[in-house]
Amino acid sequence: GTVLIRPNPRTRFFTDDVQHGLCVYLGLAELLGFDLERDMPRTLYVVRRLQGWMGKEYVIPASKKGAVPTSRRPVSDARDVAETSAPQAFGVRTVRDLRRFLELDVFG
């Protein structure tokens, strides 16, 4: 028969890799103008699936089939994006903002 495995959302894969890995990739891609639904569907799927188990919203949930997409900015508009290391968590909304952010001297 089918074996059901209940994930443990308190493991490092959930607590680190999603917010400080996958969300960073998605945030950068969104800033650079990629259509995340078209260009990164697997990454979006993984984050959406895992965030559901975690009780978080790091990216906007998928819209129902045939429905109008809920957001053109699935990372920027997410409720819990501030808990990630995506550029949007630091107020970066454009490529110009990203350039300025990367020029910051943390020791300056």
MIGUMI-920536 format. One record per atom (N, C-alpha, C, O): residue number from 1; x, y, z; atom name. Coordinates in steps of 0.05 Angstrom, whole numbers, plus 5000, padded with zeros to 4 digits. Each point is the difference from the previous one (the first is absolute). Layout:
<atom k="NUM" u="X" v="Y" w="Z" a="CA"/>
...
end
This chain:
<atom k="1" u="5016" v="4976" w="5000" a="N"/>
<atom k="1" u="4984" v="5024" w="5000" a="CA"/>
<atom k="1" u="5017" v="5025" w="5000" a="C"/>
<atom k="1" u="5025" v="4999" w="4999" a="O"/>
<atom k="2" u="4962" v="5023" w="5002" a="N"/>
<atom k="2" u="5013" v="5026" w="5000" a="CA"/>
<atom k="2" u="5009" v="5007" w="5028" a="C"/>
<atom k="2" u="4985" v="4997" w="5020" a="O"/>
<atom k="3" u="5040" v="5012" w="4982" a="N"/>
<atom k="3" u="5011" v="5009" w="5026" a="CA"/>
<atom k="3" u="4999" v="5031" w="5000" a="C"/>
<atom k="3" u="5012" v="5013" w="4982" a="O"/>
<atom k="4" u="4976" v="4998" w="5038" a="N"/>
<atom k="4" u="4999" v="5029" w="5002" a="CA"/>
<atom k="4" u="5021" v="5009" w="5020" a="C"/>
<atom k="4" u="5002" v="4990" w="5022" a="O"/>
<atom k="5" u="5014" v="5029" w="4970" a="N"/>
<atom k="5" u="5021" v="5011" w="5017" a="CA"/>
<atom k="5" u="4992" v="5028" w="5008" a="C"/>
<atom k="5" u="4993" v="5017" w="4983" a="O"/>
<atom k="6" u="5007" v="4989" w="5042" a="N"/>
<atom k="6" u="4994" v="5027" w="5010" a="CA"/>
<atom k="6" u="5026" v="5015" w="5003" a="C"/>
<atom k="6" u="5017" v="4992" w="5016" a="O"/>
<atom k="7" u="4987" v="5030" w="4969" a="N"/>
<atom k="7" u="5025" v="5015" w="5002" a="CA"/>
<atom k="7" u="5002" v="5015" w="5026" a="C"/>
<atom k="7" u="4980" v="5007" w="5013" a="O"/>
<atom k="8" u="5045" v="4998" w="4996" a="N"/>
<atom k="8" u="5005" v="5015" w="5024" a="CA"/>
<atom k="8" u="5010" v="5028" w="4992" a="C"/>
<atom k="8" u="5023" v="5003" w="4993" a="O"/>
<atom k="9" u="4959" v="5017" w="5008" a="N"/>
<atom k="9" u="5008" v="5027" w="4991" a="CA"/>
<atom k="9" u="5019" v="5014" w="5018" a="C"/>
<atom k="9" u="5007" v="5024" w="4995" a="O"/>
<atom k="10" u="5003" v="4963" w="5026" a="N"/>
<atom k="10" u="5020" v="5013" w="5018" a="CA"/>
<atom k="10" u="5028" v="4991" w="4993" a="C"/>
<atom k="10" u="5019" v="5008" w="5014" a="O"/>
<atom k="11" u="4984" v="4976" w="4965" a="N"/>
<atom k="11" u="5027" v="4991" w="4992" a="CA"/>
<atom k="11" u="5014" v="5023" w="4984" a="C"/>
<atom k="11" u="4987" v="5019" w="4991" a="O"/>
<atom k="12" u="5040" v="4979" w="5007" a="N"/>
<atom k="12" u="5015" v="5021" w="4987" a="CA"/>
<atom k="12" u="4991" v="5004" w="4971" a="C"/>
<atom k="12" u="5001" v="5023" w="4990" a="O"/>
<atom k="13" u="4991" v="4956" w="4996" a="N"/>
<atom k="13" u="4991" v="5004" w="4973" a="CA"/>
<atom k="13" u="4977" v="5020" w="4998" a="C"/>
<atom k="13" u="4999" v="5017" w="4982" a="O"/>
<atom k="14" u="4984" v="4982" w="5037" a="N"/>
<atom k="14" u="4977" v="5018" w="5001" a="CA"/>
<atom k="14" u="5009" v="5027" w="5011" a="C"/>
<atom k="14" u="4993" v="5021" w="4988" a="O"/>
<atom k="15" u="5021" v="4980" w="5034" a="N"/>
<atom k="15" u="5006" v="5025" w="5014" a="CA"/>
<atom k="15" u="5021" v="5017" w="4986" a="C"/>
<atom k="15" u="5001" v="5024" w="5005" a="O"/>
<atom k="16" u="5017" v="4963" w="4980" a="N"/>
<atom k="16" u="5021" v="5016" w="4987" a="CA"/>
<atom k="16" u="4999" v="5000" w="4969" a="C"/>
<atom k="16" u="5000" v="5021" w="4988" a="O"/>
<atom k="17" u="4998" v="4955" w="5001" a="N"/>
<atom k="17" u="5002" v="4998" w="4971" a="CA"/>
<atom k="17" u="4978" v="5014" w="4984" a="C"/>
<atom k="17" u="5005" v="5010" w="4978" a="O"/>
<atom k="18" u="4971" v="4990" w="5033" a="N"/>
<atom k="18" u="4978" v="5013" w="4986" a="CA"/>
<atom k="18" u="5003" v="5030" w="5001" a="C"/>
<atom k="18" u="5001" v="5013" w="4979" a="O"/>
<atom k="19" u="5000" v="4999" w="5045" a="N"/>
<atom k="19" u="5001" v="5029" w="5003" a="CA"/>
<atom k="19" u="5026" v="5012" w="4990" a="C"/>
<atom k="19" u="5000" v="5022" w="4988" a="O"/>
<atom k="20" u="5023" v="4965" w="5016" a="N"/>
<atom k="20" u="5026" v="5012" w="4994" a="CA"/>
<atom k="20" u="5013" v="4987" w="4976" a="C"/>
<atom k="20" u="5024" v="5005" w="4995" a="O"/>
<atom k="21" u="4961" v="4980" w="4990" a="N"/>
<atom k="21" u="5011" v="4987" w="4976" a="CA"/>
<atom k="21" u="4980" v="5004" w="4977" a="C"/>
<atom k="21" u="5004" v="5017" w="4982" a="O"/>
<atom k="22" u="4975" v="4967" w="5018" a="N"/>
<atom k="22" u="4981" v="5001" w="4978" a="CA"/>
<atom k="22" u="4987" v="5027" w="4997" a="C"/>
<atom k="22" u="4996" v="5009" w="4977" a="O"/>
<atom k="23" u="4997" v="5004" w="5045" a="N"/>
<atom k="23" u="4987" v="5026" w="4998" a="CA"/>
<atom k="23" u="5019" v="5022" w="4989" a="C"/>
<atom k="23" u="4990" v="5019" w="4988" a="O"/>
<atom k="24" u="5035" v="4978" w="5017" a="N"/>
<atom k="24" u="5020" v="5019" w="4989" a="CA"/>
<atom k="24" u="5000" v="4997" w="4970" a="C"/>
<atom k="24" u="4999" v="5021" w="4986" a="O"/>
<atom k="25" u="5002" v="4955" w="5004" a="N"/>
<atom k="25" u="5000" v="4995" w="4971" a="CA"/>
<atom k="25" u="4974" v="5012" w="4987" a="C"/>
<atom k="25" u="5001" v="5014" w="4980" a="O"/>
<atom k="26" u="4977" v="4980" w="5033" a="N"/>
<atom k="26" u="4974" v="5010" w="4989" a="CA"/>
<atom k="26" u="4999" v="5031" w="5001" a="C"/>
<atom k="26" u="4991" v="5013" w="4981" a="O"/>
<atom k="27" u="5019" v="4999" w="5041" a="N"/>
<atom k="27" u="5000" v="5029" w="5003" a="CA"/>
<atom k="27" u="5017" v="5013" w="4979" a="C"/>
<atom k="27" u="4992" v="5020" w="4988" a="O"/>
<atom k="28" u="5032" v="4969" w="5007" a="N"/>
<atom k="28" u="5018" v="5012" w="4980" a="CA"/>
<atom k="28" u="4987" v="4997" w="4972" a="C"/>
<atom k="28" u="5001" v="5018" w="4984" a="O"/>
<atom k="29" u="4988" v="4959" w="5010" a="N"/>
<atom k="29" u="4987" v="4995" w="4974" a="CA"/>
<atom k="29" u="4977" v="5020" w="4996" a="C"/>
<atom k="29" u="4997" v="5011" w="4978" a="O"/>
<atom k="30" u="4987" v="4993" w="5043" a="N"/>
<atom k="30" u="4978" v="5020" w="4998" a="CA"/>
<atom k="30" u="5011" v="5028" w="4994" a="C"/>
<atom k="30" u="4989" v="5014" w="4983" a="O"/>
<atom k="31" u="5032" v="4994" w="5031" a="N"/>
<atom k="31" u="5012" v="5026" w="4995" a="CA"/>
<atom k="31" u="5010" v="5003" w="4971" a="C"/>
<atom k="31" u="4998" v="5022" w="4988" a="O"/>
<atom k="32" u="5013" v="4957" w="5002" a="N"/>
<atom k="32" u="5012" v="5001" w="4973" a="CA"/>
<atom k="32" u="4979" v="4997" w="4978" a="C"/>
<atom k="32" u="5007" v="5000" w="4976" a="O"/>
<atom k="33" u="4968" v="4998" w="5032" a="N"/>
<atom k="33" u="4978" v="5000" w="4980" a="CA"/>
<atom k="33" u="4991" v="4973" w="4990" a="C"/>
<atom k="33" u="4985" v="4998" w="4981" a="O"/>
<atom k="34" u="5024" v="4981" w="5031" a="N"/>
<atom k="34" u="4991" v="4973" w="4992" a="CA"/>
<atom k="34" u="4971" v="4996" w="5008" a="C"/>
<atom k="34" u="4991" v="5011" w="5020" a="O"/>
<atom k="35" u="4995" v="4974" w="4964" a="N"/>
<atom k="35" u="4973" v="4991" w="5007" a="CA"/>
<atom k="35" u="5004" v="4974" w="5015" a="C"/>
<atom k="35" u="5005" v="4979" w="4989" a="O"/>
<atom k="36" u="4992" v="5023" w="5038" a="N"/>
<atom k="36" u="5006" v="4977" w="5016" a="CA"/>
<atom k="36" u="4982" v="4976" w="4994" a="C"/>
<atom k="36" u="5009" v="4977" w="5002" a="O"/>
<atom k="37" u="4966" v="5028" w="4991" a="N"/>
<atom k="37" u="4982" v="4978" w="4994" a="CA"/>
<atom k="37" u="5009" v="4985" w="4975" a="C"/>
<atom k="37" u="4998" v="4975" w="4998" a="O"/>
<atom k="38" u="5013" v="5039" w="4983" a="N"/>
<atom k="38" u="5010" v="4988" w="4975" a="CA"/>
<atom k="38" u="5028" v="4991" w="5002" a="C"/>
<atom k="38" u="5007" v="4978" w="4991" a="O"/>
<atom k="39" u="5011" v="5038" w="5021" a="N"/>
<atom k="39" u="5029" v="4995" w="4999" a="CA"/>
<atom k="39" u="5010" v="4983" w="5023" a="C"/>
<atom k="39" u="5021" v="4988" w="4998" a="O"/>
<atom k="40" u="4965" v="5012" w="5025" a="N"/>
<atom k="40" u="5010" v="4985" w="5023" a="CA"/>
<atom k="40" u="4977" v="4985" w="5014" a="C"/>
<atom k="40" u="4996" v="5001" w="5024" a="O"/>
<atom k="41" u="4988" v="4984" w="4960" a="N"/>
<atom k="41" u="4977" v="4987" w="5012" a="CA"/>
<atom k="41" u="5006" v="4979" w="5021" a="C"/>
<atom k="41" u="4986" v="4998" w="5020" a="O"/>
<atom k="42" u="5036" v="4988" w="4977" a="N"/>
<atom k="42" u="5007" v="4979" w="5020" a="CA"/>
<atom k="42" u="5008" v="5012" w="5027" a="C"/>
<atom k="42" u="4992" v="4991" w="5021" a="O"/>
<atom k="43" u="5024" v="5031" w="4977" a="N"/>
<atom k="43" u="5009" v="5013" w="5025" a="CA"/>
<atom k="43" u="4975" v="5012" w="5014" a="C"/>
<atom k="43" u="4998" v="4997" w="5024" a="O"/>
<atom k="44" u="4984" v="5016" w="4961" a="N"/>
<atom k="44" u="4976" v="5010" w="5012" a="CA"/>
<atom k="44" u="4983" v="4978" w="5013" a="C"/>
<atom k="44" u="4990" v="5003" w="5022" a="O"/>
<atom k="45" u="5008" v="4975" w="4964" a="N"/>
<atom k="45" u="4985" v="4977" w="5010" a="CA"/>
<atom k="45" u="5011" v="4990" w="5027" a="C"/>
<atom k="45" u="4985" v="4996" w="5019" a="O"/>
<atom k="46" u="5041" v="5001" w="4982" a="N"/>
<atom k="46" u="5013" v="4991" w="5024" a="CA"/>
<atom k="46" u="4995" v="5019" w="5023" a="C"/>
<atom k="46" u="4993" v="4992" w="5022" a="O"/>
<atom k="47" u="5012" v="5034" w="4974" a="N"/>
<atom k="47" u="4996" v="5020" w="5021" a="CA"/>
<atom k="47" u="4971" v="5000" w="5009" a="C"/>
<atom k="47" u="4994" v="5001" w="5024" a="O"/>
<atom k="48" u="4987" v="4999" w="4957" a="N"/>
<atom k="48" u="4972" v="5000" w="5007" a="CA"/>
<atom k="48" u="4992" v="4976" w="5016" a="C"/>
<atom k="48" u="4985" v="5002" w="5019" a="O"/>
<atom k="49" u="5025" v="4975" w="4974" a="N"/>
<atom k="49" u="4994" v="4975" w="5014" a="CA"/>
<atom k="49" u="5011" v="5001" w="5028" a="C"/>
<atom k="49" u="4986" v="4994" w="5020" a="O"/>
<atom k="50" u="5039" v="5013" w="4983" a="N"/>
<atom k="50" u="5013" v="5000" w="5026" a="CA"/>
<atom k="50" u="4988" v="5022" w="5018" a="C"/>
<atom k="50" u="4997" v="4996" w="5024" a="O"/>
<atom k="51" u="4998" v="5028" w="4965" a="N"/>
<atom k="51" u="4989" v="5022" w="5017" a="CA"/>
<atom k="51" u="4973" v="4992" w="5011" a="C"/>
<atom k="51" u="4993" v="5009" w="5022" a="O"/>
<atom k="52" u="4992" v="4975" w="4964" a="N"/>
<atom k="52" u="4974" v="4991" w="5010" a="CA"/>
<atom k="52" u="5004" v="4983" w="5025" a="C"/>
<atom k="52" u="4985" v="5002" w="5019" a="O"/>
<atom k="53" u="5035" v="4981" w="4981" a="N"/>
<atom k="53" u="5006" v="4983" w="5023" a="CA"/>
<atom k="53" u="5010" v="5017" w="5023" a="C"/>
<atom k="53" u="4997" v="4993" w="5024" a="O"/>
<atom k="54" u="5016" v="5029" w="4970" a="N"/>
<atom k="54" u="5012" v="5017" w="5020" a="CA"/>
<atom k="54" u="4980" v="5021" w="5011" a="C"/>
<atom k="54" u="5006" v="5013" w="5021" a="O"/>
<atom k="55" u="4972" v="4990" w="4966" a="N"/>
<atom k="55" u="4981" v="5021" w="5008" a="CA"/>
<atom k="55" u="5009" v="5028" w="4993" a="C"/>
<atom k="55" u="4994" v="5019" w="5015" a="O"/>
<atom k="56" u="5021" v="4984" w="4964" a="N"/>
<atom k="56" u="5012" v="5025" w="4991" a="CA"/>
<atom k="56" u="4991" v="5007" w="4972" a="C"/>
<atom k="56" u="4988" v="4983" w="4986" a="O"/>
<atom k="57" u="5017" v="5042" w="5006" a="N"/>
<atom k="57" u="4995" v="5008" w="4972" a="CA"/>
<atom k="57" u="5025" v="5016" w="4991" a="C"/>
<atom k="57" u="5000" v="5025" w="5002" a="O"/>
<atom k="58" u="5019" v="4960" w="4987" a="N"/>
<atom k="58" u="5025" v="5013" w="4990" a="CA"/>
<atom k="58" u="4996" v="5008" w="4970" a="C"/>
<atom k="58" u="5013" v="5018" w="4991" a="O"/>
<atom k="59" u="4969" v="4969" w="4996" a="N"/>
<atom k="59" u="4991" v="5008" w="4973" a="CA"/>
<atom k="59" u="4970" v="4998" w="4999" a="C"/>
<atom k="59" u="4988" v="4985" w="5016" a="O"/>
<atom k="60" u="5000" v="5030" w="4967" a="N"/>
<atom k="60" u="4970" v="5000" w="4997" a="CA"/>
<atom k="60" u="4992" v="4972" w="4991" a="C"/>
<atom k="60" u="5011" v="4989" w="4982" a="O"/>
<atom k="61" u="4968" v="5000" w="5031" a="N"/>
<atom k="61" u="4991" v="4973" w="4992" a="CA"/>
<atom k="61" u="4990" v="5000" w="4971" a="C"/>
<atom k="61" u="4993" v="5021" w="4989" a="O"/>
<atom k="62" u="5008" v="4956" w="4999" a="N"/>
<atom k="62" u="4991" v="4997" w="4972" a="CA"/>
<atom k="62" u="4970" v="5005" w="4998" a="C"/>
<atom k="62" u="4985" v="4995" w="5018" a="O"/>
<atom k="63" u="5008" v="5017" w="4960" a="N"/>
<atom k="63" u="4971" v="5005" w="4995" a="CA"/>
<atom k="63" u="4987" v="4974" w="4990" a="C"/>
<atom k="63" u="5014" v="4982" w="4991" a="O"/>
<atom k="64" u="4961" v="5016" w="5012" a="N"/>
<atom k="64" u="4985" v="4977" w="4990" a="CA"/>
<atom k="64" u="5002" v="4998" w="4970" a="C"/>
<atom k="64" u="5003" v="5020" w="4987" a="O"/>
<atom k="65" u="4996" v="4956" w="5002" a="N"/>
<atom k="65" u="5002" v="4996" w="4971" a="CA"/>
<atom k="65" u="4978" v="5017" w="4986" a="C"/>
<atom k="65" u="4977" v="4999" w="5008" a="O"/>
<atom k="66" u="5032" v="5016" w="4972" a="N"/>
<atom k="66" u="4982" v="5017" w="4985" a="CA"/>
<atom k="66" u="4994" v="5027" w="5012" a="C"/>
<atom k="66" u="4988" v="5017" w="4987" a="O"/>
<atom k="67" u="5021" v="4987" w="5038" a="N"/>
<atom k="67" u="4996" v="5026" w="5013" a="CA"/>
<atom k="67" u="5022" v="5020" w="4992" a="C"/>
<atom k="67" u="5022" v="4992" w="4991" a="O"/>
<atom k="68" u="4972" v="5033" w="5012" a="N"/>
<atom k="68" u="5020" v="5021" w="4994" a="CA"/>
<atom k="68" u="5021" v="4998" w="5022" a="C"/>
<atom k="68" u="4993" v="4998" w="5024" a="O"/>
<atom k="69" u="5033" v="5003" w="4969" a="N"/>
<atom k="69" u="5021" v="4999" w="5020" a="CA"/>
<atom k="69" u="4995" v="5021" w="5022" a="C"/>
<atom k="69" u="4993" v="5023" w="4994" a="O"/>
<atom k="70" u="5013" v="4970" w="5031" a="N"/>
<atom k="70" u="4995" v="5018" w="5022" a="CA"/>
<atom k="70" u="5020" v="5023" w="5002" a="C"/>
<atom k="70" u="4994" v="5021" w="5010" a="O"/>
<atom k="71" u="5030" v="4974" w="4979" a="N"/>
<atom k="71" u="5021" v="5021" w="5002" a="CA"/>
<atom k="71" u="5020" v="4996" w="4978" a="C"/>
<atom k="71" u="5008" v="4977" w="4993" a="O"/>
<atom k="72" u="5001" v="5045" w="4996" a="N"/>
<atom k="72" u="5022" v="4999" w="4981" a="CA"/>
<atom k="72" u="5027" v="5000" w="5014" a="C"/>
<atom k="72" u="5021" v="4996" w="4988" a="O"/>
<atom k="73" u="4978" v="5009" w="5039" a="N"/>
<atom k="73" u="5024" v="5000" w="5016" a="CA"/>
<atom k="73" u="4997" v="4981" w="5023" a="C"/>
<atom k="73" u="4995" v="5008" w="5023" a="O"/>
<atom k="74" u="5008" v="4966" w="4971" a="N"/>
<atom k="74" u="4995" v="4980" w="5021" a="CA"/>
<atom k="74" u="5018" v="5002" w="5024" a="C"/>
<atom k="74" u="4992" v="4991" w="5022" a="O"/>
<atom k="75" u="5032" v="5020" w="4976" a="N"/>
<atom k="75" u="5018" v="5003" w="5023" a="CA"/>
<atom k="75" u="4994" v="5026" w="5014" a="C"/>
<atom k="75" u="4995" v="5000" w="5024" a="O"/>
<atom k="76" u="5006" v="5022" w="4961" a="N"/>
<atom k="76" u="4996" v="5026" w="5013" a="CA"/>
<atom k="76" u="4974" v="5003" w="5015" a="C"/>
<atom k="76" u="4999" v="5014" w="5021" a="O"/>
<atom k="77" u="4980" v="4974" w="4969" a="N"/>
<atom k="77" u="4973" v="5002" w="5012" a="CA"/>
<atom k="77" u="4994" v="4980" w="5021" a="C"/>
<atom k="77" u="4978" v="5000" w="5012" a="O"/>
<atom k="78" u="5041" v="4982" w="4994" a="N"/>
<atom k="78" u="4995" v="4978" w="5020" a="CA"/>
<atom k="78" u="5000" v="5012" w="5028" a="C"/>
<atom k="78" u="5015" v="5018" w="5007" a="O"/>
<atom k="79" u="4967" v="4971" w="5010" a="N"/>
<atom k="79" u="4997" v="5009" w="5027" a="CA"/>
<atom k="79" u="5025" v="4997" w="5017" a="C"/>
<atom k="79" u="5006" v="5018" w="5016" a="O"/>
<atom k="80" u="5009" v="4960" w="4982" a="N"/>
<atom k="80" u="5023" v="4995" w="5017" a="CA"/>
<atom k="80" u="5027" v="5004" w="4987" a="C"/>
<atom k="80" u="5020" v="4989" w="5009" a="O"/>
<atom k="81" u="4981" v="5026" w="4970" a="N"/>
<atom k="81" u="5025" v="5004" w="4985" a="CA"/>
<atom k="81" u="5022" v="5012" w="5019" a="C"/>
<atom k="81" u="5023" v="4996" w="4995" a="O"/>
<atom k="82" u="4969" v="5020" w="5024" a="N"/>
<atom k="82" u="5019" v="5012" w="5019" a="CA"/>
<atom k="82" u="5016" v="4980" w="5016" a="C"/>
<atom k="82" u="5021" v="5007" w="5011" a="O"/>
<atom k="83" u="4969" v="4968" w="4991" a="N"/>
<atom k="83" u="5014" v="4979" w="5014" a="CA"/>
<atom k="83" u="5021" v="4986" w="4983" a="C"/>
<atom k="83" u="5013" v="4981" w="5009" a="O"/>
<atom k="84" u="4990" v="5027" w="4966" a="N"/>
<atom k="84" u="5018" v="4987" w="4982" a="CA"/>
<atom k="84" u="5025" v="5018" w="4995" a="C"/>
<atom k="84" u="5002" v="5022" w="5011" a="O"/>
<atom k="85" u="5016" v="4967" w="4973" a="N"/>
<atom k="85" u="5023" v="5016" w="4992" a="CA"/>
<atom k="85" u="4997" v="5010" w="4971" a="C"/>
<atom k="85" u="5020" v="5008" w="4988" a="O"/>
<atom k="86" u="4956" v="4990" w="5002" a="N"/>
<atom k="86" u="4995" v="5011" w="4973" a="CA"/>
<atom k="86" u="5005" v="5030" w="5000" a="C"/>
<atom k="86" u="4996" v="5013" w="5021" a="O"/>
<atom k="87" u="5013" v="4999" w="4958" a="N"/>
<atom k="87" u="5006" v="5028" w="4999" a="CA"/>
<atom k="87" u="4976" v="5017" w="5009" a="C"/>
<atom k="87" u="5003" v="5021" w="5012" a="O"/>
<atom k="88" u="4973" v="4970" w="4982" a="N"/>
<atom k="88" u="4975" v="5014" w="5007" a="CA"/>
<atom k="88" u="4997" v="5003" w="5030" a="C"/>
<atom k="88" u="4987" v="5019" w="5009" a="O"/>
<atom k="89" u="5025" v="4964" w="5006" a="N"/>
<atom k="89" u="4999" v="5001" w="5030" a="CA"/>
<atom k="89" u="5015" v="5024" w="5010" a="C"/>
<atom k="89" u="4996" v="5009" w="5023" a="O"/>
<atom k="90" u="5022" v="5002" w="4960" a="N"/>
<atom k="90" u="5017" v="5023" w="5008" a="CA"/>
<atom k="90" u="4991" v="5025" w="4986" a="C"/>
<atom k="90" u="5015" v="5020" w="4999" a="O"/>
<atom k="91" u="4961" v="4980" w="4989" a="N"/>
<atom k="91" u="4990" v="5024" w="4987" a="CA"/>
<atom k="91" u="5009" v="5003" w="4971" a="C"/>
<atom k="91" u="4995" v="5021" w="4988" a="O"/>
<atom k="92" u="5018" v="4959" w="5001" a="N"/>
<atom k="92" u="5010" v="5001" w="4973" a="CA"/>
<atom k="92" u="4977" v="4993" w="4981" a="C"/>
<atom k="92" u="4989" v="4978" w="5002" a="O"/>
<atom k="93" u="5004" v="5040" w="4981" a="N"/>
<atom k="93" u="4977" v="4996" w="4982" a="CA"/>
<atom k="93" u="5007" v="5002" w="4970" a="C"/>
<atom k="93" u="4985" v="4992" w="4983" a="O"/>
<atom k="94" u="5038" v="5019" w="5011" a="N"/>
<atom k="94" u="5009" v="5004" w="4972" a="CA"/>
<atom k="94" u="5029" v="4991" w="4997" a="C"/>
<atom k="94" u="5014" v="4996" w="5020" a="O"/>
<atom k="95" u="4995" v="5002" w="4956" a="N"/>
<atom k="95" u="5028" v="4993" w="4995" a="CA"/>
<atom k="95" u="5018" v="5023" w="5010" a="C"/>
<atom k="95" u="5022" v="4995" w="5011" a="O"/>
<atom k="96" u="4968" v="5030" w="4986" a="N"/>
<atom k="96" u="5015" v="5023" w="5011" a="CA"/>
<atom k="96" u="5003" v="4998" w="5030" a="C"/>
<atom k="96" u="5022" v="5005" w="5011" a="O"/>
<atom k="97" u="4957" v="4988" w="5003" a="N"/>
<atom k="97" u="5001" v="4996" w="5029" a="CA"/>
<atom k="97" u="5020" v="4978" w="5007" a="C"/>
<atom k="97" u="5015" v="5002" w="5019" a="O"/>
<atom k="98" u="4985" v="4976" w="4965" a="N"/>
<atom k="98" u="5019" v="4978" w="5005" a="CA"/>
<atom k="98" u="5029" v="5009" w="4997" a="C"/>
<atom k="98" u="5017" v="4993" w="5017" a="O"/>
<atom k="99" u="4988" v="5023" w="4963" a="N"/>
<atom k="99" u="5028" v="5010" w="4996" a="CA"/>
<atom k="99" u="5008" v="5017" w="5024" a="C"/>
<atom k="99" u="5023" v="4997" w="5010" a="O"/>
<atom k="100" u="4960" v="5021" w="4999" a="N"/>
<atom k="100" u="5006" v="5016" w="5024" a="CA"/>
<atom k="100" u="5004" v="4983" w="5024" a="C"/>
<atom k="100" u="5018" v="5004" w="5016" a="O"/>
<atom k="101" u="4965" v="4976" w="4988" a="N"/>
<atom k="101" u="5002" v="4982" w="5023" a="CA"/>
<atom k="101" u="5026" v="4985" w="5000" a="C"/>
<atom k="101" u="5013" v="4997" w="5021" a="O"/>
<atom k="102" u="4996" v="4993" w="4956" a="N"/>
<atom k="102" u="5025" v="4985" w="4998" a="CA"/>
<atom k="102" u="5024" v="5018" w="5003" a="C"/>
<atom k="102" u="5022" v="4990" w="5006" a="O"/>
<atom k="103" u="4975" v="5036" w="4990" a="N"/>
<atom k="103" u="5023" v="5018" w="5004" a="CA"/>
<atom k="103" u="5004" v="5009" w="5029" a="C"/>
<atom k="103" u="5020" v="5012" w="5007" a="O"/>
<atom k="104" u="4960" v="4980" w="5011" a="N"/>
<atom k="104" u="5002" v="5008" w="5028" a="CA"/>
<atom k="104" u="5026" v="4989" w="5012" a="C"/>
<atom k="104" u="5007" v="4977" w="4995" a="O"/>
<atom k="105" u="5006" v="5038" w="5022" a="N"/>
<atom k="105" u="5023" v="4992" w="5014" a="CA"/>
<atom k="105" u="4992" v="4994" w="5029" a="C"/>
<atom k="105" u="4996" v="5019" w="5016" a="O"/>
<atom k="106" u="5001" v="4956" w="4991" a="N"/>
<atom k="106" u="4990" v="4993" w="5027" a="CA"/>
<atom k="106" u="5019" v="5008" w="5022" a="C"/>
<atom k="106" u="4993" v="5001" w="5023" a="O"/>
<atom k="107" u="5032" v="5004" w="4970" a="N"/>
<atom k="107" u="5020" v="5008" w="5020" a="CA"/>
<atom k="107" u="5006" v="5030" w="4999" a="C"/>
<atom k="107" u="5017" v="5010" w="5015" a="O"/>
<atom k="108" u="4969" v="5004" w="4967" a="N"/>
<atom k="108" u="5006" v="5028" w="4994" a="CA"/>
<atom k="108" u="4990" v="5019" w="5020" a="C"/>
<atom k="108" u="5004" v="5024" w="4997" a="O"/>
end
